[in-house]
């Protein structure tokens, strides 16, 4: 009888230990799942900040490049050129995804046409970007008891207004062009604008190189040699005749 009782007690203890081991294992697995999801959620938040910063740098570069060799003929042409350049710059930042503590976050591509730039009432840039997909991460988490497919995402839409009077700068460049009557060479300042005129000859018809730069603020851009903080401006050639001055297209 004592032997049978000992056997029953031993079976109960072993069963209890097995139940405890299974329960504790499941708990450890759920903790691991929760930790993975927590890391992924943080990775998504950081990747959204990364994409927003990528758009900032893409817009800065677009402003710098768009005005370097040509003066667009209108606001709409200017915004189209800026949007096209911004989309091209964004691709460099987003095509390889974003990595954070072993998590690779898939970033959508902001193709040409997905970035819209508008002129605000105070002459600034309103930039919105809407990709076809979301910022997301998908992963199968391997557990001791079961596997879980986890897919988490964030909206990829971005909209920002940049505190720089870019269209006032553009209007100033147009004003300098329209006021050019002679084959003039000079440098001058007008408020925060630095203006340079460089005529190739003194008599009409002539080509004048015009540069209008806003000196109030610098932006981090690639200037053709290195990444540096540079002023934004418009630099272009104009043909001056008896009929007036005409901006020339870059070649």
C-alpha positions as CSV (number, residue, x, y, z in Angstrom):
1,X,0.0,0.0,0.0
2,X,2.8,2.3,0.9
3,X,4.5,1.5,-2.4
4,X,1.4,2.3,-4.4
5,X,1.0,5.6,-2.5
6,X,4.6,6.5,-3.2
7,X,4.1,5.8,-6.9
8,X,0.9,8.0,-7.0
9,X,2.7,10.8,-5.2
10,X,5.6,10.5,-7.7
11,X,3.3,10.6,-10.6
12,X,1.5,13.7,-9.2
13,X,4.8,15.5,-8.6
14,X,6.1,14.7,-12.1
15,X,2.8,15.8,-13.7
16,X,2.9,19.0,-11.7
17,X,6.5,19.7,-12.7
18,X,5.6,19.1,-16.4
19,X,2.6,21.4,-16.1
20,X,4.8,24.1,-14.5
21,X,7.5,23.7,-17.2
22,X,5.0,24.0,-20.0
23,X,3.4,27.1,-18.4
24,X,6.7,28.8,-17.7
25,X,7.9,28.0,-21.2
26,X,4.7,29.5,-22.7
27,X,5.2,32.6,-20.5
28,X,8.8,33.0,-21.7
29,X,7.6,32.7,-25.3
30,X,4.9,35.3,-24.9
31,X,7.5,37.7,-23.3
32,X,9.8,37.1,-26.2
33,X,7.0,37.8,-28.7
34,X,6.1,41.0,-26.8
35,X,9.7,42.2,-26.8
36,X,9.9,41.6,-30.6
37,X,6.8,43.5,-31.2
38,X,7.9,46.3,-28.9
39,X,11.3,46.6,-30.8
40,X,9.4,46.6,-34.2
41,X,7.0,49.3,-33.1
42,X,10.0,51.5,-32.1
43,X,11.7,50.7,-35.4
44,X,8.6,51.8,-37.3
45,X,8.5,55.1,-35.3
46,X,12.2,55.8,-36.0
47,X,11.8,54.9,-39.7
48,X,8.9,57.4,-40.0
49,X,11.2,60.1,-38.5
50,X,13.9,58.9,-40.9
51,X,11.6,59.3,-43.9
52,X,10.5,62.8,-42.7
53,X,14.2,63.8,-42.4
54,X,14.9,62.3,-45.8
55,X,12.2,64.5,-47.3
56,X,13.7,67.6,-45.6
57,X,17.1,67.0,-47.1
58,X,15.5,66.1,-50.5
59,X,13.6,69.4,-50.6
60,X,16.7,71.4,-49.6
61,X,18.7,69.7,-52.4
62,X,15.9,70.3,-54.8
63,X,15.8,74.0,-54.0
64,X,19.6,74.3,-54.3
65,X,19.8,72.4,-57.7
66,X,16.7,73.8,-59.4
67,X,17.9,77.4,-59.4
68,X,21.6,76.7,-60.3
69,X,21.5,77.0,-64.1
70,X,18.0,78.1,-65.1
71,X,15.2,80.4,-64.1
72,X,11.8,78.6,-64.5
73,X,9.3,80.6,-66.4
74,X,6.4,80.4,-63.9
75,X,5.4,79.3,-60.4
76,X,3.8,76.1,-61.8
77,X,6.9,75.2,-63.8
78,X,9.0,75.8,-60.7
79,X,6.9,73.6,-58.4
80,X,6.9,70.8,-61.0
81,X,10.7,70.9,-61.2
82,X,11.0,71.0,-57.4
83,X,8.6,68.0,-57.1
84,X,10.5,66.0,-59.7
85,X,13.9,66.7,-58.1
86,X,12.5,65.9,-54.6
87,X,11.2,62.5,-55.7
88,X,14.5,61.7,-57.3
89,X,16.4,62.7,-54.2
90,X,14.0,60.7,-51.9
91,X,14.7,57.5,-53.8
92,X,18.3,57.6,-52.7
93,X,17.2,57.6,-49.1
94,X,14.4,55.0,-49.2
95,X,15.3,52.3,-51.7
96,X,17.3,50.2,-49.3
97,X,14.9,50.3,-46.3
98,X,15.7,51.2,-42.7
99,X,17.5,49.0,-40.1
100,X,17.1,49.1,-36.3
101,X,18.4,46.5,-33.9
102,X,18.1,43.7,-36.4
103,X,14.7,44.8,-37.8
104,X,14.6,45.8,-41.5
105,X,11.8,48.2,-42.1
106,X,10.4,48.3,-45.7
107,X,10.0,51.9,-46.9
108,X,7.7,52.8,-49.8
109,X,9.0,54.6,-52.9
110,X,7.8,58.1,-53.4
111,X,7.7,58.1,-57.2
112,X,7.4,61.1,-59.4
113,X,3.8,62.3,-59.1
114,X,3.5,61.2,-55.5
115,X,5.1,64.4,-54.3
116,X,3.0,67.6,-54.6
117,X,4.5,71.0,-53.9
118,X,2.3,74.1,-53.6
119,X,2.9,77.8,-52.9
120,X,1.5,79.0,-49.6
121,X,0.0,82.4,-49.1
122,X,3.2,83.6,-47.5
123,X,5.5,82.4,-50.3
124,X,6.7,79.2,-48.7
125,X,6.7,75.6,-49.8
126,X,3.9,73.2,-48.8
127,X,5.2,69.7,-49.6
128,X,3.1,66.6,-49.3
129,X,4.2,63.1,-50.2
130,X,1.9,60.0,-50.5
131,X,3.5,56.7,-51.4
132,X,1.4,53.8,-52.7
133,X,2.2,51.6,-49.7
134,X,2.9,52.0,-46.0
135,X,6.1,51.9,-43.9
136,X,6.0,48.3,-42.6
137,X,7.8,45.3,-41.2
138,X,6.7,41.7,-41.7
139,X,8.4,38.8,-39.8
140,X,7.6,35.3,-38.7
141,X,8.6,35.0,-35.0
142,X,9.8,31.6,-34.1
143,X,8.5,30.5,-30.7
144,X,9.0,27.3,-28.6
145,X,5.3,26.5,-28.6
146,X,4.2,28.2,-31.9
147,X,5.2,30.6,-34.6
148,X,3.5,33.9,-35.2
149,X,3.4,36.0,-38.4
150,X,3.6,39.7,-37.4
151,X,3.0,42.5,-39.8
152,X,3.1,46.1,-38.4
153,X,2.9,49.3,-40.4
154,X,2.6,53.1,-40.3
155,X,1.0,55.6,-42.7
156,X,3.6,56.8,-45.2
157,X,2.0,60.2,-45.9
158,X,4.0,63.2,-45.0
159,X,3.1,66.9,-45.2
160,X,5.3,69.8,-44.2
161,X,5.6,73.6,-44.7
162,X,9.1,74.8,-44.9
163,X,9.8,78.2,-43.1
164,X,11.8,79.7,-46.0
165,X,10.4,82.4,-48.4
166,X,11.5,80.5,-51.5
167,X,8.9,82.1,-53.8
168,X,9.9,85.5,-52.6
169,X,13.4,84.6,-53.7
170,X,12.1,83.5,-57.1
171,X,10.0,86.7,-57.5
172,X,13.2,88.7,-56.7
173,X,15.1,86.8,-59.5
174,X,12.3,87.6,-61.9
175,X,12.3,91.2,-60.9
176,X,16.1,91.5,-61.5
177,X,15.6,89.8,-64.9
178,X,12.7,92.1,-65.9
179,X,14.5,95.2,-64.8
180,X,17.7,94.4,-66.8
181,X,17.9,96.9,-69.7
182,X,21.7,97.2,-70.3
183,X,24.8,95.0,-70.5
184,X,25.7,95.6,-66.9
185,X,28.3,94.1,-64.5
186,X,27.8,94.8,-60.8
187,X,27.3,93.3,-57.4
188,X,24.9,94.7,-54.8
189,X,22.6,93.8,-51.9
190,X,18.9,94.4,-51.5
191,X,17.9,93.4,-48.0
192,X,18.9,89.7,-47.5
193,X,19.4,89.3,-51.3
194,X,22.9,89.3,-52.8
195,X,22.7,90.2,-56.5
196,X,25.4,89.8,-59.1
197,X,25.3,90.8,-62.8
198,X,28.2,89.8,-65.1
199,X,27.9,90.9,-68.7
200,X,30.1,89.1,-71.3
201,X,30.3,92.3,-73.3
202,X,29.2,96.0,-73.0
203,X,27.0,96.3,-76.1
204,X,23.7,94.7,-77.1
205,X,22.9,92.0,-77.8
206,X,24.8,90.5,-74.9
207,X,24.7,87.7,-72.4
208,X,24.5,88.6,-68.7
209,X,25.0,86.0,-66.0
210,X,22.6,86.8,-63.2
211,X,22.8,85.5,-59.6
212,X,20.3,86.2,-56.9
213,X,21.0,84.6,-53.5
214,X,19.1,84.7,-50.2
215,X,21.8,85.1,-47.6
216,X,19.4,84.9,-44.6
217,X,19.7,81.1,-44.2
218,X,21.9,78.2,-45.2
219,X,20.9,74.6,-45.8
220,X,22.8,71.3,-45.8
221,X,23.2,70.2,-49.4
222,X,25.7,68.6,-51.8
223,X,27.3,71.5,-53.7
224,X,29.0,69.3,-56.3
225,X,32.1,68.8,-54.3
226,X,31.0,68.0,-50.7
227,X,28.1,68.3,-48.3
228,X,28.1,71.7,-46.8
229,X,25.7,74.4,-45.6
230,X,24.9,76.7,-48.5
231,X,22.7,79.6,-49.4
232,X,19.8,79.0,-51.8
233,X,19.6,81.2,-54.9
234,X,19.0,81.4,-58.7
235,X,21.8,81.6,-61.1
236,X,21.1,81.8,-64.8
237,X,22.1,83.5,-68.1
238,X,20.0,86.1,-69.8
239,X,20.1,87.6,-73.3
240,X,19.8,91.3,-73.4
241,X,18.5,93.0,-76.6
242,X,16.8,96.3,-77.4
243,X,13.5,94.5,-76.7
244,X,14.5,93.6,-73.1
245,X,16.0,90.7,-71.2
246,X,15.1,87.0,-71.7
247,X,16.2,84.1,-69.4
248,X,18.0,81.4,-71.3
249,X,17.4,77.7,-70.8
250,X,20.3,75.6,-69.5
251,X,22.0,73.5,-72.1
